[in-house]
Amino acid sequence: MINKDCQDWFKEIVLTKYTEQELLATDPQLIVLAPFTLPTTTDNAKVLEKGREWGHKVGQVFPSQQQREALDILGLFVLNRFRQLKYEEVIAMLNFDLMDTVAGRQVYEMGLIQEAREMVLELLEERFGIVPNDIMEQIHAISIRKHLKALLRQAIRSPDIDSFQEMLSKAVPTSKPQTH
């Protein structure tokens, strides 16, 4: 139940229905949301041009100590909205490196982990043929890169898929419900 006194306090806005000018008229610091005012079908050259403009505006409307954070947010929104853009294009567009952000480093690490999983599975497939689903599931459940690197070495050493599976079961115990 909404309190009648509070009913007009909040206004829902749909960013995709706003123009950049309307957004900035509301508050110039909303420039970080500007990517949502462009259609997702906007060509890369236009997005890159607009991105440079947005980055410049961030420098004008945010205090210097907040500019880096505002650019981080803007960059992540651009990458989220325009998935066809390359990481390097966004760096060049906003003149900063997403790897300097926690989110950027986390995404990079996730990519390394996924690549390590794929390498283990590809090696197993190349050496032993079809990889059983339970092995694939166990490997996909591992999210520590050094463990995946150790599995890769073990996949090289294992004489057959059963030996690898036995080692994998010892290294990554399957979770069983605990009984009290």
N, C-alpha and C positions, 0 to 999 in steps of 0.2 A: 504494500500500500504506500502510495506516494503522498507525502505531506503537501498539502495545497500551497503552503508558503514556500516550499522548495521547488515547486514544479518548473518555474522559469529560470532556475539557477544554471541548469546544464542544457547545452544545445548539442545535439548530435550533428556532426558534419561528415559528409562523404567526400573525401579529398579528391577523388577522381572527377567530381562534379564541379570543382573549383578551378578557376584559372590561377596562374601564378600571381597575377596582380591582385586578385581577390584575397588570396592567402596572405600576401604581404601587407595588404591594407588592414587585415585583422591584427597582425603582429609581425614586424619585419624579421624577428628571430624564427618564425615558422619557415624560413627559407630551407631549413633542413628537410622539410616535408615536400618541397617542390617537385621531386621526382614523381610523386603521385599525381601531379597535375598533367603529366604527359601521358598519352596513350602508350601501352606496352608495345605497340606496333611502330613506334617512332624509329626512324632509321638511326643507325649508330652515329653517323656524322652529326646529326642534329642533337642527339643525346650528349655527345662529347662537347659540342659547342655550348649547350645549355649548362652542362656540368661545370665548365670553366667559369661561366657567368655566376653560377650558384656559389662556387668556391670563392670567387672574388667578393660576392655579397656577404658571405660568412665573415670575411675579413673586415667588412665595414660595420656590421651590426652586432658582432660579439666582441666582448672585451678580450684582449690578447690572451689572457690565461684560460679562456674558454674556447678559443678558436680551434685548437687541436681536437677537442672532444666533439665539437660541432661538425668538423670535417669528417671525423670517424663515423659519426651517425649518418651524415649525408652520403658518404661512400658506401656504407652498408645498405642504405635504402636504394641507392643507384644499382648496386649489384643485385639486390633482391628483385627489384622491379624490372630491370633490363638484363635478363640472364644470358643474353647473347654476347654481352660485353666481356672482354677479356680483362683479367686482373690488371695486366700491365696498362691497359687503356685507362682504367680508373685511377691508377697511380699517376699517370701522366696528366690526366684531366684535373685532378684535385691537388696535384703536386705534393702528395704524401704517400707513404707506404702503409698499407693495411697491416703488414707484418709488425708494425710498431704498436699495434693494438692487441689486447688480450684476445678479442674475438678473431682477429686475423691469424694469430698464432694457433688458436684452437682449431680453426678450420684447416690450417696447414697440417697440423698433427693428425687430425682425422683422416686427411688424404694420405698421409704416410702410412697410417695403420691399415687403411683399406688396400693400399698398394701392397703392403707386406702380406696381407691375407691372400690376395690374388696370386702373389708369387708362390706362396706355399701350395695353394691349390693347383696352380698350373704345373708346378714341378711334380706333384703327386700324380696328376693326370698324365703327364708326359712319361713318367717312369712306370706307372702301374695300370694305366688305362682308366676305367671308370672309377671315380672316387665315391664311396658310399655316402649317403645323405647324412648319417650320424657324424661322420668325420667332418663333413662340410659344416654342419651346424656347430660342432665344437670349435672349429677354427673361426667361424664367424662370431662366436661368443667371446673370443679373446680380444681385449682392447688395450693390451700392453705390448708396445712395439718390440721390446727386447725379448719377450716370450715368443713372439712370432718369428723373430730372427733365429732363435734357438730351434724352433720347429722346422724352419727352412733347412738348417744344418742337419737336423735329425732325418728329414725327408731325403736328403742326399745320402746319408749313411745307411738307412734302413734297407734290408735285403728284399723286403716285400711289404705289401700294404698292411698285412696283419701285424707285423712287428711295429710298424709305425703306429697303428691303432692302439696297440698295447702300451707303447710309450706315451702316446697322447692321453690315454685314460689315466695313467699314473700322474702325468703332469697337470692335467685339467680334470679333476674329479667331477663327474656329473653330479648335479645338485639333487639330493634326495630329501624328501620331506622329513623333518625331524619329528620324532615321537617323544612325548614326555611321559 
